[in-house]
């Protein structure tokens, strides 16, 4: 009883963070018998969808690359979250380049957001910083390299859980490449 009391007191003073390893297996015959459970991991896409469904307040999605089919795997649960009143912030690059792939994928999602009437709950951030000397016509995905941009892949769920890993929001990230990440839950996320 004393040990239980001391352990409980310690956990109150030093909140713990839970770490769940996540994986996407490639569509490769070498992985045909593999399951996430056999590796002691959870599936990336299913975990992200579950976390989105649990959100009450805010989702922050940070990814350098979006692709229609991959983002489509999360779009419906994100739209449901917006209907529940959840705020969504998408941080990516090349949104000011109307010819970029990210622009078209995100715009297609925004069209659905507009149809649902929840545009006030979505914020877009283009983290693409150019040198002043870069001409406007070269500030494109196929043009010059930006001075600063992002390569991180992170999703925050109500500041209580965070995904950090290698997967972009693409079909390859959710089904074709070997991707690894973790879901962090607890005090350190806050």
GULUM-651298 format. One record per residue: residue number from 1; x, y, z of N, C-alpha, C, O in turn; residue in one letter. Coordinates in Angstrom, 1 decimal, m for minus. Layout:
<rs>
  num    n_px    n_py    n_pz   ca_px   ca_py   ca_pz    c_px    c_py    c_pz    o_px    o_py    o_pz  residuo
  NUM       X       Y       Z       X       Y       Z       X       Y       Z       X       Y       Z        a
...
</rs>
This chain:
<rs>
  num    n_px    n_py    n_pz   ca_px   ca_py   ca_pz    c_px    c_py    c_pz    o_px    o_py    o_pz  residuo
    1     0.8    m1.2     0.0     0.0     0.0     0.0     0.9     1.3     0.0     0.6     2.2    m0.7        x
    2     1.9     1.2     0.8     2.8     2.4     0.8     3.5     2.6    m0.5     3.7     3.7    m1.0        x
    3     3.9     1.5    m1.2     4.5     1.6    m2.5     3.6     2.2    m3.5     4.0     3.1    m4.3        x
    4     2.3     1.8    m3.5     1.3     2.4    m4.4     1.1     3.8    m4.1     1.0     4.6    m5.1        x
    5     1.1     4.2    m2.9     0.9     5.6    m2.5     2.1     6.5    m3.0     1.9     7.5    m3.6        x
    6     3.3     6.0    m2.8     4.5     6.7    m3.2     4.6     6.8    m4.7     4.9     7.9    m5.2        x
    7     4.2     5.7    m5.4     4.2     5.8    m6.9     3.2     6.8    m7.4     3.5     7.5    m8.3        x
    8     2.0     6.8    m6.8     0.9     7.7    m7.2     1.4     9.1    m7.0     1.1    10.0    m7.8        x
    9     2.0     9.4    m5.8     2.5    10.7    m5.5     3.6    11.2    m6.5     3.6    12.3    m7.0        x
   10     4.5    10.2    m6.9     5.5    10.6    m7.9     4.9    10.9    m9.2     5.3    11.8    m9.9        x
   11     3.9    10.1    m9.7     3.3    10.4   m11.0     2.6    11.7   m11.0     2.5    12.3   m12.1        x
   12     2.0    12.1    m9.9     1.4    13.5    m9.8     2.4    14.6   m10.0     2.2    15.6   m10.6        x
   13     3.6    14.4    m9.3     4.7    15.4    m9.4     5.4    15.4   m10.7     5.8    16.4   m11.2        x
   14     5.6    14.2   m11.3     6.3    14.0   m12.6     5.4    13.4   m13.6     5.4    12.1   m13.8        x
   15     4.5    14.1   m14.3     3.6    13.5   m15.2     4.4    12.8   m16.3     5.4    13.2   m16.8        x
   16     3.8    11.7   m16.7     4.4    10.8   m17.7     3.9    11.1   m19.1     2.8    11.6   m19.3        x
   17     4.7    10.8   m20.1     4.4    10.9   m21.5     4.3     9.5   m22.0     5.3     8.7   m21.9        x
   18     3.2     9.1   m22.7     3.1     7.8   m23.3     3.6     7.9   m24.7     3.3     8.9   m25.4        x
   19     4.4     6.9   m25.2     4.9     6.9   m26.5     4.4     5.6   m27.2     4.7     4.5   m26.7        x
   20     3.7     5.8   m28.3     3.2     4.7   m29.1     3.9     4.7   m30.4     3.7     5.6   m31.2        x
   21     4.7     3.7   m30.8     5.3     3.6   m32.1     4.3     3.3   m33.2     3.4     2.5   m33.0        x
   22     4.4     4.0   m34.3     3.5     3.9   m35.4     4.3     3.5   m36.7     5.4     3.8   m36.8        x
   23     3.6     2.8   m37.6     4.2     2.4   m38.8     3.2     2.3   m40.0     2.1     2.1   m39.8        x
   24     3.8     2.6   m41.2     3.1     2.3   m42.4     4.0     1.3   m43.1     5.2     1.6   m43.3        x
   25     3.5     0.2   m43.5     4.2    m0.8   m44.3     4.1    m0.5   m45.8     3.0    m0.2   m46.2        x
   26     5.2    m0.7   m46.5     5.1    m0.4   m48.0     4.3    m1.6   m48.6     4.2    m2.7   m48.1        x
   27     3.8    m1.2   m49.8     3.1    m2.2   m50.6     4.1    m3.1   m51.3     4.3    m3.0   m52.6        x
   28     4.9    m3.8   m50.5     6.0    m4.6   m51.0     5.8    m6.0   m50.6     5.5    m6.3   m49.4        x
   29     6.0    m7.0   m51.5     5.8    m8.4   m51.2     6.6    m8.9   m50.0     6.2    m9.8   m49.3        x
   30     7.7    m8.3   m49.8     8.6    m8.6   m48.6     7.8    m8.4   m47.3     8.2    m9.0   m46.3        x
   31     6.8    m7.5   m47.3     6.1    m7.2   m46.0     4.7    m7.9   m46.0     3.9    m7.6   m45.2        x
   32     4.5    m8.8   m46.9     3.1    m9.4   m47.1     2.6   m10.0   m45.9     1.4   m10.0   m45.6        x
   33     3.4   m10.7   m45.1     3.0   m11.3   m43.8     3.1   m10.4   m42.6     2.7   m10.9   m41.5        x
   34     3.6    m9.2   m42.8     3.8    m8.4   m41.6     2.5    m7.7   m41.2     1.7    m7.3   m42.0        x
   35     2.4    m7.6   m39.9     1.3    m6.8   m39.3     1.9    m5.8   m38.3     3.0    m6.0   m37.8        x
   36     1.2    m4.7   m38.1     1.7    m3.7   m37.2     1.8    m4.3   m35.8     2.8    m4.1   m35.1        x
   37     0.9    m5.2   m35.4     0.9    m5.8   m34.1     2.1    m6.7   m33.9     2.8    m6.8   m32.9        x
   38     2.5    m7.4   m35.0     3.7    m8.3   m34.9     5.0    m7.6   m34.7     6.0    m8.1   m34.3        x
   39     5.0    m6.3   m35.0     6.1    m5.4   m34.8     6.0    m4.6   m33.5     6.9    m3.8   m33.1        x
   40     4.9    m4.8   m32.8     4.6    m4.1   m31.5     4.3    m2.6   m31.8     4.6    m1.8   m30.9        x
   41     3.7    m2.3   m32.9     3.4    m1.0   m33.3     1.9    m0.8   m33.7     1.2    m1.9   m33.8        x
   42     1.5     0.4   m33.8     0.1     0.7   m34.3     0.2     1.2   m35.7     1.2     1.7   m36.1        x
   43    m0.9     1.1   m36.4    m1.0     1.6   m37.8    m1.0     3.2   m37.8    m1.8     3.7   m37.0        x
   44    m0.2     3.8   m38.7    m0.2     5.2   m38.7    m1.5     5.9   m39.1    m2.0     6.7   m38.3        x
   45    m2.1     5.5   m40.2    m3.3     6.2   m40.7    m4.4     6.0   m39.7    m5.2     6.9   m39.4        x
   46    m4.6     4.8   m39.3    m5.8     4.5   m38.3    m5.6     5.3   m37.0    m6.6     5.7   m36.4        x
   47    m4.4     5.4   m36.6    m4.1     6.2   m35.3    m4.4     7.7   m35.5    m5.0     8.3   m34.7        x
   48    m4.0     8.2   m36.7    m4.2     9.6   m36.9    m5.7     9.9   m37.0    m6.2    10.8   m36.4        x
   49    m6.5     9.0   m37.7    m7.9     9.2   m37.8    m8.6     9.1   m36.5    m9.5     9.8   m36.2        x
   50    m8.1     8.1   m35.6    m8.7     8.0   m34.3    m8.5     9.3   m33.5    m9.3     9.7   m32.7        x
   51    m7.3     9.8   m33.6    m6.9    11.0   m32.8    m7.8    12.2   m33.3    m8.2    13.0   m32.4        x
   52    m8.0    12.3   m34.6    m8.8    13.4   m35.1   m10.2    13.3   m34.6   m10.8    14.3   m34.2        x
   53   m10.7    12.1   m34.5   m12.1    11.8   m34.0   m12.3    12.2   m32.5   m13.3    12.5   m32.1        x
   54   m11.2    12.1   m31.8   m11.2    12.4   m30.4   m11.1    13.9   m30.1   m11.3    14.3   m28.9        x
   55   m10.7    14.7   m31.0   m10.4    16.1   m30.8   m11.7    16.9   m30.5   m12.8    16.7   m31.1        x
   56   m11.6    17.8   m29.6   m12.6    18.7   m29.2   m12.4    20.2   m29.6   m13.3    21.0   m29.8        x
   57   m11.1    20.6   m29.7   m10.7    22.0   m29.8    m9.9    22.3   m31.1   m10.3    23.2   m31.9        x
   58    m8.8    21.7   m31.2    m7.8    22.1   m32.2    m6.9    21.0   m32.8    m6.5    20.1   m32.1        x
   59    m6.7    21.1   m34.1    m5.8    20.2   m34.8    m4.8    21.1   m35.6    m5.3    22.0   m36.3        x
   60    m3.6    20.8   m35.4    m2.5    21.4   m36.2    m1.8    20.4   m37.0    m1.3    19.4   m36.5        x
   61    m1.8    20.6   m38.3    m1.3    19.6   m39.3    m0.1    20.3   m40.0    m0.3    21.3   m40.7        x
   62     1.1    19.8   m39.8     2.3    20.4   m40.4     2.9    19.3   m41.3     3.4    18.3   m40.8        x
   63     3.0    19.6   m42.6     3.6    18.7   m43.5     4.0    19.4   m44.8     3.4    20.3   m45.3        x
   64     5.2    19.1   m45.3     5.7    19.8   m46.5     5.0    19.4   m47.8     4.9    20.2   m48.7        x
   65     4.5    18.1   m47.8     3.9    17.6   m49.1     2.5    17.1   m48.8     2.3    16.3   m47.9        x
   66     1.6    17.5   m49.7     0.2    16.9   m49.7     0.0    16.3   m51.1     0.5    16.8   m52.1        x
   67    m0.8    15.3   m51.1    m1.2    14.7   m52.4    m2.7    14.3   m52.2    m3.1    13.9   m51.1        x
   68    m3.5    14.4   m53.3    m4.9    14.2   m53.2    m5.4    12.9   m52.6    m6.2    12.9   m51.7        x
   69    m4.9    11.8   m53.0    m5.4    10.5   m52.5    m5.0    10.3   m51.1    m5.8     9.8   m50.3        x
   70    m3.8    10.7   m50.7    m3.3    10.6   m49.3    m4.1    11.5   m48.4    m4.6    11.0   m47.4        x
   71    m4.3    12.8   m48.8    m5.0    13.7   m47.9    m6.5    13.3   m47.9    m7.2    13.5   m46.9        x
   72    m7.0    12.7   m49.0    m8.3    12.2   m49.1    m8.6    11.2   m48.0    m9.8    11.0   m47.6        x
   73    m7.6    10.4   m47.5    m7.8     9.4   m46.5    m8.1    10.1   m45.1    m8.6     9.4   m44.2        x
   74    m7.8    11.4   m45.0    m8.1    12.1   m43.7    m9.2    13.1   m43.9    m9.7    13.6   m42.9        x
   75    m9.5    13.5   m45.1   m10.4    14.6   m45.3   m11.7    14.5   m44.7   m12.2    15.4   m44.0        x
   76   m12.4    13.3   m44.8   m13.7    13.1   m44.2   m13.7    13.3   m42.6   m14.6    13.9   m42.1        x
   77   m12.7    12.7   m42.0   m12.6    12.8   m40.5   m12.3    14.2   m40.1   m12.7    14.7   m39.1        x
   78   m11.5    14.9   m40.9   m11.2    16.3   m40.7   m12.4    17.2   m40.8   m12.7    18.1   m40.0        x
   79   m13.2    16.9   m41.9   m14.5    17.7   m42.1   m15.5    17.4   m40.9   m16.2    18.3   m40.5        x
   80   m15.5    16.2   m40.5   m16.4    15.9   m39.3   m15.9    16.6   m38.1   m16.8    17.2   m37.3        x
   81   m14.6    16.7   m37.9   m14.1    17.5   m36.7   m14.5    19.0   m36.9   m14.9    19.6   m35.9        x
   82   m14.4    19.5   m38.1   m14.7    20.9   m38.3   m16.2    21.1   m37.9   m16.6    22.1   m37.3        x
   83   m17.1    20.2   m38.3   m18.5    20.2   m38.0   m18.7    20.2   m36.5   m19.7    20.8   m36.0        x
   84   m17.9    19.6   m35.7   m18.0    19.5   m34.3   m17.5    20.8   m33.6   m17.6    21.0   m32.4        x
   85   m16.9    21.7   m34.4   m16.4    22.9   m33.8   m14.9    23.0   m33.6   m14.3    23.9   m33.0        x
   86   m14.2    21.9   m34.1   m12.7    21.9   m33.9   m12.1    22.9   m34.9   m12.5    23.0   m36.1        x
   87   m11.0    23.6   m34.5   m10.3    24.5   m35.3    m9.1    23.7   m36.0    m8.5    22.8   m35.3        x
   88    m8.9    23.9   m37.3    m7.9    23.2   m38.0    m6.9    24.2   m38.6    m7.3    25.2   m39.3        x
   89    m5.6    24.0   m38.3    m4.5    24.8   m38.9    m3.7    23.9   m39.7    m3.2    22.9   m39.2        x
   90    m3.5    24.2   m41.0    m2.6    23.5   m41.9    m1.4    24.3   m42.2    m1.5    25.5   m42.7        x
   91    m0.2    23.8   m41.9     1.0    24.5   m42.2     1.8    23.7   m43.2     2.1    22.5   m43.0        x
   92     2.1    24.3   m44.4     2.8    23.6   m45.4     3.6    24.6   m46.2     3.8    25.8   m45.8        x
   93     4.0    24.3   m47.4     4.8    25.2   m48.2     4.2    25.3   m49.6     3.4    24.4   m50.0        x
   94     4.6    26.3   m50.3     4.2    26.6   m51.7     2.7    26.9   m51.9     2.2    26.7   m53.0        x
   95     2.0    27.4   m50.9     0.6    27.7   m51.0     0.4    28.9   m51.9    m0.7    29.1   m52.5        x
   96     1.4    29.8   m52.0     1.2    31.0   m52.8     1.5    30.7   m54.3     1.2    31.5   m55.1        x
   97     2.0    29.5   m54.6     2.3    29.1   m55.9     1.0    28.3   m56.4     0.8    27.1   m56.1        x
   98     0.2    29.0   m57.2    m1.1    28.4   m57.6    m1.0    27.2   m58.6    m1.9    26.6   m58.9        x
   99     0.3    27.0   m59.0     0.5    25.8   m59.9     1.1    24.7   m59.1     1.3    23.6   m59.6        x
  100     1.4    24.9   m57.8     2.0    23.8   m57.0     0.9    22.7   m56.6    m0.3    22.9   m56.6        x
  101     1.5    21.5   m56.4     0.6    20.4   m56.0    m0.1    20.7   m54.7    m1.3    20.4   m54.5        x
  102     0.7    21.2   m53.7     0.1    21.5   m52.4    m1.1    22.4   m52.5    m2.2    22.2   m51.9        x
  103    m0.9    23.5   m53.3    m2.0    24.5   m53.5    m3.3    23.8   m54.0    m4.4    24.0   m53.5        x
  104    m3.2    22.9   m55.0    m4.4    22.3   m55.6    m5.0    21.3   m54.6    m6.2    21.2   m54.6        x
  105    m4.2    20.5   m53.9    m4.8    19.6   m52.9    m5.5    20.3   m51.8    m6.6    20.0   m51.5        x
  106    m4.8    21.3   m51.3    m5.5    22.1   m50.2    m6.7    22.9   m50.7    m7.7    22.9   m50.0        x
  107    m6.6    23.4   m51.9    m7.8    24.2   m52.4    m9.0    23.3   m52.6   m10.1    23.7   m52.4        x
  108    m8.7    22.0   m53.1    m9.8    21.1   m53.2   m10.5    20.8   m51.9   m11.7    20.7   m51.8        x
  109    m9.7    20.7   m50.8   m10.2    20.5   m49.5   m11.0    21.7   m49.0   m12.1    21.6   m48.4        x
  110   m10.4    22.9   m49.3   m11.1    24.1   m48.9   m12.4    24.3   m49.6   m13.4    24.8   m49.0        x
  111   m12.5    23.8   m50.9   m13.8    23.8   m51.6   m14.9    23.0   m50.8   m16.0    23.4   m50.7        x
  112   m14.5    21.9   m50.3   m15.4    21.1   m49.4   m15.7    21.8   m48.1   m16.8    21.7   m47.7        x
  113   m14.7    22.5   m47.6   m14.9    23.2   m46.3   m16.0    24.3   m46.5   m16.9    24.5   m45.7        x
  114   m15.9    25.0   m47.7   m16.8    26.1   m48.0   m18.2    25.5   m48.2   m19.2    26.1   m47.7        x
  115   m18.3    24.4   m48.9   m19.6    23.7   m49.0   m20.3    23.4   m47.7   m21.5    23.5   m47.5        x
  116   m19.5    23.0   m46.7   m20.0    22.7   m45.4   m20.2    23.9   m44.5   m20.8    23.8   m43.4        x
  117   m19.7    25.1   m44.9   m19.9    26.3   m44.2   m19.1    26.4   m42.9   m19.5    27.0   m42.0        x
  118   m17.9    25.9   m42.9   m17.1    25.9   m41.7   m15.7    26.6   m42.0   m14.7    26.2   m41.4        x
  119   m15.7    27.5   m43.0   m14.4    28.1   m43.3   m13.8    28.9   m42.2   m12.5    29.0   m42.2        x
  120   m14.5    29.4   m41.3   m13.9    30.2   m40.2   m13.1    29.4   m39.3   m12.4    29.9   m38.4        x
  121   m13.2    28.0   m39.3   m12.5    27.1   m38.5   m11.2    26.6   m39.1   m10.5    25.8   m38.5        x
  122   m10.8    27.1   m40.3    m9.6    26.6   m41.0    m8.7    27.8   m41.2    m9.1    28.8   m41.7        x
  123    m7.4    27.5   m40.8    m6.3    28.5   m41.0    m5.3    27.8   m41.9    m4.9    26.7   m41.6        x
  124    m4.8    28.5   m42.9    m3.7    28.0   m43.7    m2.4    28.9   m43.5    m2.5    30.1   m43.4        x
  125    m1.3    28.2   m43.3     0.0    28.9   m43.1     0.9    28.4   m44.2     1.2    27.2   m44.3        x
  126     1.4    29.3   m45.0     2.5    29.0   m46.0     3.8    29.3   m45.4     4.2    30.5   m45.4        x
  127     4.6    28.3   m45.0     5.9    28.6   m44.5     6.9    28.3   m45.6     7.6    27.3   m45.7        x
  128     7.0    29.3   m46.5     7.9    29.4   m47.6     8.5    30.8   m47.6     7.8    31.7   m48.0        x
  129     9.7    30.9   m47.2    10.4    32.2   m47.1    11.4    32.3   m48.2    12.3    31.5   m48.4        x
  130    11.3    33.4   m49.0    12.2    33.6   m50.2    13.2    34.7   m49.9    12.9    35.6   m49.1        x
  131    14.4    34.6   m50.5    15.3    35.7   m50.5    14.7    36.9   m51.2    14.0    36.7   m52.2        x
  132    15.0    38.1   m50.7    14.4    39.3   m51.4    14.9    39.3   m52.9    14.2    39.9   m53.7        x
  133    16.0    38.8   m53.1    16.6    38.8   m54.5    15.9    37.8   m55.5    16.2    37.9   m56.7        x
  134    15.1    36.9   m54.9    14.5    35.9   m55.8    13.3    36.6   m56.5    12.4    37.1   m55.9        x
  135    13.3    36.6   m57.9    12.2    37.2   m58.6    10.9    36.5   m58.3    10.9    35.3   m58.1        x
  136     9.8    37.2   m58.4     8.5    36.6   m58.1     8.2    35.4   m59.0     7.6    34.4   m58.5        x
  137     8.6    35.5   m60.3     8.3    34.4   m61.2     9.1    33.1   m60.8     8.8    32.0   m61.3        x
  138    10.1    33.2   m60.0    11.0    32.1   m59.6    10.5    31.5   m58.2    11.1    30.5   m57.8        x
  139     9.6    32.2   m57.6     9.1    31.8   m56.3     8.0    30.7   m56.4     6.9    30.9   m56.0        x
  140     8.4    29.6   m57.0     7.5    28.5   m57.3     8.1    27.2   m56.8     9.3    27.1   m56.6        x
  141     7.2    26.2   m56.8     7.7    24.9   m56.4     8.8    24.4   m57.4     9.7    23.7   m57.0        x
  142     8.6    24.7   m58.7     9.6    24.3   m59.7    10.7    25.3   m60.0    11.5    25.1   m60.8        x
  143    10.7    26.4   m59.2    11.7    27.5   m59.4    12.9    27.4   m58.5    13.5    26.3   m58.3        x
  144    13.2    28.5   m57.9    14.4    28.6   m57.0    14.0    27.9   m55.7    12.9    27.6   m55.4        x
  145    15.1    27.5   m55.0    14.9    27.0   m53.6    14.6    28.1   m52.6    15.2    29.1   m52.7        x
  146    13.6    27.9   m51.8    13.3    29.0   m50.8    14.4    29.1   m49.8    15.2    28.2   m49.6        x
  147    14.5    30.3   m49.2    15.5    30.5   m48.1    15.2    29.6   m46.9    16.1    29.0   m46.4        x
  148    14.0    29.6   m46.5    13.5    28.8   m45.4    12.2    28.1   m45.7    11.4    28.7   m46.4        x
  149    12.0    26.9   m45.3    10.8    26.2   m45.4    10.8    25.1   m44.4    11.6    25.1   m43.5        x
  150     9.9    24.1   m44.5     9.8    23.1   m43.6     9.9    21.7   m44.2     9.6    21.5   m45.4        x
  151    10.3    20.8   m43.4    10.4    19.4   m43.8     9.8    18.5   m42.7     9.7    17.3   m42.9        x
  152     9.4    19.1   m41.6     8.8    18.3   m40.5     7.5    17.8   m40.8     6.7    18.4   m41.6        x
  153     7.1    16.7   m40.2     5.8    16.1   m40.3     5.3    15.9   m38.8     5.8    15.1   m38.1        x
  154     4.3    16.7   m38.5     3.7    16.7   m37.1     2.2    17.0   m37.2     1.7    17.7   m38.0        x
  155     1.5    16.3   m36.3     0.1    16.6   m36.1    m0.1    16.7   m34.6     0.3    15.9   m33.9        x
  156    m0.8    17.8   m34.2    m1.1    18.0   m32.8    m2.6    17.9   m32.7    m3.4    18.4   m33.5        x
  157    m3.0    17.3   m31.6    m4.4    17.0   m31.3    m4.8    17.6   m30.0    m4.4    17.0   m28.9        x
  158    m5.5    18.7   m29.9    m5.9    19.3   m28.7    m4.8    19.5   m27.7    m5.0    19.5   m26.5        x
  159    m3.6    19.7   m28.1    m2.4    19.8   m27.2    m2.3    18.7   m26.2    m1.6    18.9   m25.2        x
  160    m2.9    17.6   m26.5    m2.8    16.4   m25.5    m2.1    15.3   m26.2    m1.7    14.4   m25.5        x
  161    m2.0    15.3   m27.5    m1.3    14.2   m28.3    m0.7    14.8   m29.5    m1.2    15.8   m30.0        x
  162     0.4    14.2   m29.9     1.2    14.7   m31.0     1.8    13.5   m31.8     2.4    12.6   m31.2        x
  163     1.6    13.5   m33.1     2.3    12.6   m34.0     3.5    13.3   m34.5     3.4    14.5   m35.0        x
  164     4.7    12.6   m34.5     5.9    13.1   m35.0     6.5    11.9   m35.8     6.7    10.9   m35.2        x
  165     6.8    12.1   m37.1     7.3    11.0   m37.8     7.8    11.4   m39.2     8.0    12.5   m39.5        x
  166     7.8    10.4   m40.1     8.4    10.6   m41.4     7.4    10.8   m42.5     7.8    11.2   m43.6        x
  167     6.2    10.4   m42.3     5.2    10.4   m43.4     4.6    11.8   m43.8     4.2    12.5   m42.9        x
  168     4.7    12.0   m45.1     4.0    13.2   m45.6     2.5    12.8   m45.8     2.1    11.6   m45.6        x
  169     1.6    13.8   m46.0     0.2    13.5   m46.2     0.0    13.2   m47.7    m0.6    13.9   m48.4        x
  170     0.4    12.0   m48.0     0.4    11.5   m49.4     0.0    10.0   m49.4     0.0     9.3   m48.4        x
  171    m0.3     9.5   m50.6    m0.6     8.1   m50.7     0.6     7.3   m50.4     0.5     6.2   m49.8        x
  172     1.8     7.7   m50.8     3.0     7.0   m50.5     3.2     7.0   m49.0     3.7     6.0   m48.4        x
  173     3.0     8.1   m48.3     3.2     8.1   m46.8     2.2     7.2   m46.1     2.5     6.7   m45.0        x
  174     1.0     7.1   m46.6     0.0     6.3   m45.9    m0.2     4.8   m46.4    m1.0     4.1   m45.9        x
  175     0.6     4.5   m47.5     0.4     3.1   m48.0     1.4     2.5   m48.8     1.4     1.3   m49.1        x
  176     2.4     3.3   m49.3     3.4     2.7   m50.2     4.8     2.7   m49.7     5.6     1.8   m50.1        x
  177     5.2     3.6   m48.8     6.5     3.7   m48.3     6.6     3.1   m46.8     5.5     3.1   m46.1        x
  178     7.7     2.7   m46.4     7.9     2.3   m45.0     8.1     3.6   m44.3     9.1     4.3   m44.5        x
  179     7.1     3.9   m43.4     7.2     5.2   m42.6     7.1     4.8   m41.1     6.4     3.9   m40.7        x
  180     7.9     5.6   m40.3     7.9     5.4   m38.9     7.6     6.7   m38.2     7.9     7.7   m38.7        x
  181     7.0     6.6   m37.0     6.7     7.7   m36.2     6.3     7.3   m34.9     6.3     6.1   m34.5        x
  182     6.0     8.3   m34.0     5.5     8.0   m32.7     4.3     8.9   m32.4     4.1    10.0   m33.0        x
  183     3.4     8.4   m31.6     2.3     9.2   m31.0     2.7     9.5   m29.6     2.8     8.6   m28.8        x
  184     2.8    10.8   m29.2     3.1    11.2   m27.9     1.9    11.7   m27.2     1.1    12.5   m27.8        x
  185     1.6    11.2   m26.0     0.5    11.7   m25.2     0.9    12.0   m23.8     1.7    11.2   m23.2        x
  186     0.4    13.1   m23.3     0.7    13.4   m21.9     1.3    14.7   m21.7     1.2    15.6   m22.5        x
  187     1.9    14.9   m20.5     2.4    16.2   m20.1     3.4    16.9   m21.0     3.3    18.1   m21.3        x
  188     4.3    16.1   m21.6     5.3    16.7   m22.5     4.6    17.3   m23.8     5.2    18.3   m24.3        x
  189     3.5    16.8   m24.2     2.9    17.3   m25.4     2.3    18.7   m25.1     2.5    19.7   m25.8        x
  190     1.7    18.8   m23.9     1.1    20.2   m23.5     2.3    21.2   m23.4     2.0    22.3   m23.1        x
</rs>
